Amino acid sequence: MNLLDNKLVWLVAFMTVFNIGMFLGFKVLVNKTADQVIQKLQKEYSPSPYSPGFDPDKVSPDALRRKEVLFYEGQGEFLADQITTTDAWQASWESERISQ
């Protein structure tokens, strides 16, 4: 019986080469994927999922407490009333919270 004519030998040889190839191929694939994930994680932090815009760690709280109002055409009175109402509600809520 000739060894090269035996189909079982060819099958074992093919399976061995296939398994070693798959092992090395997956190793390369996993390494490339890990490198891409690391590159994405090393990008600059952006708190907004939509754009880099507003970073709450870099904003001064005093800038948010200013009482400047942006008036849009035809909405000046409405916005001023809403802000006054909101400021009054916040002041009363704070005083109730502190007094308890």
N, C-alpha and C positions, 0 to 999 in steps of 0.2 A: 504494500500500500504506500503510495507516494504521499508525502506530507503536504505538498502544494495542491494536490487534488482533493484533499479532505475539506469539505465545506465547513465543518465545525472549527477547524483551525482558522480559516478565514473569518468566520463570525467572531471568534474570540479576539483575533487581532483587530478587526474593525471596531468592536466594542471598546477595547482598550484605548485605541487611538481616539475614538469619539469621546470617551470619558475624560481623557487627559486634555483634549481640545476644549471641551465644555468647561472644565475646571479652570483652565487658563483664561478662556474667554470671559467667563463670569467674573474672574478676579480683576481683569482689565476693566470690565464694565462697572463694577462696584467702585473701583478706584477713581474712574472718570466722574461718576455720579457724585462721589464724596467730594471731589475737588470742586465741582460746580456748586454744591451746597455750601461749602466753605467760602467760596467767592461771594455768594449771595449774602451770607451772614456777615461778611466783612464790609459790606457796603455801609455808607453813612446811615445812621439811624434817622428814620422819618416817622414821627408819631401818627401821621395821617395816612390812612390806607389809599387815599386818592392822589395826594400830591405832597411835596416836601413842606409846604407852607408854614403852618402854625406849630411851633414847638413850645409847649407849656413850661418847659424847664428854663427857657430863655426869656420869658415874658415877665416884665416887672408887674407886681400886683398893683402898684400905684397907678400904672397906666390903665388898668381895668376899672379903677375906682373913680376916675375922672368923670365929671358930669357933662361932658360934651355930647351934644346930640347932633346927629346927622339928619337933616331935614330933606325929604324928597318932595318934589313938586306935588302939591295937593295933599300931602300927608303930614305936614308940619304940626298942625293942631292935634291930630290923632296920636302921633308919636310922643309929643310933649305930654299929653294926658296920660298915656300908657306908662311913660317913664315916671311921672309924678306918682301915679297910683302904685307902681311897683316899688318905688323908693319908700313910700309911706308904709306899704305892707312889710317890707324888709325891716324898717325901723321898729315897727310894732312887734314883729316876730322876735327881733333881737332883744327888745326890752322884756318881753314875756319870758324868753328863754333865760335871760340873766336873772330875773326876779325869782325864778323857781328854784 
